[in-house]
Amino acid sequence: MNALKIEGTNLTPVVDFNLLTGRFEISGYSRPEDVREFYKPIIEWLSEYYKLIENGTLDSNYNKSKLLFILKYTYFNSASTKFISDILFQIVKFKGLGMEVDIDWYYEEYDEDMREVGEDLSDMVNYKFNYYSFRKEDDDE
């Protein structure tokens, strides 16, 4: 299985899923023209990763004990919300394999609406997120 890397654009987020470190990040804007086409490969990748761990067939070099999911959206449209929640439901399933799973929700400083969206998604998937604010200029460095 290969890492998943998708370069971001002004319409789509960066996706960087690193198998060696167990650090999986999605960050940026999410307002793709075809939201299903953008998110489908991410959901399929997570499903395949889950199956490999569940079956014990994941390469031994890859981190299988602790996973860190970083969601650092600057903005996402309503069409993206369904797919983000689908991703979160996939992520939570890893806990059932005995893995330590952290979900870090980042939001721009003073953007309480984005923090509340994270809280709503956390409630929906019934899993506790860690919340961190960041300054936009800090992110650009």
Secondary structure, DSSP 8 states (H G I E B T S, - for coil): ---EEE---SSS-EEEEETTTTEEEEEEEE--SSHHHHHHHHHHHHHHHHHHHHHT-S-TTS--SEEEEEEEEEEE-HHHHHHHHHHHHHHHHGGGGT-EEEEEEEEETT-HHHHHHHHHHHHHHT---EEEEE-HHHHH-
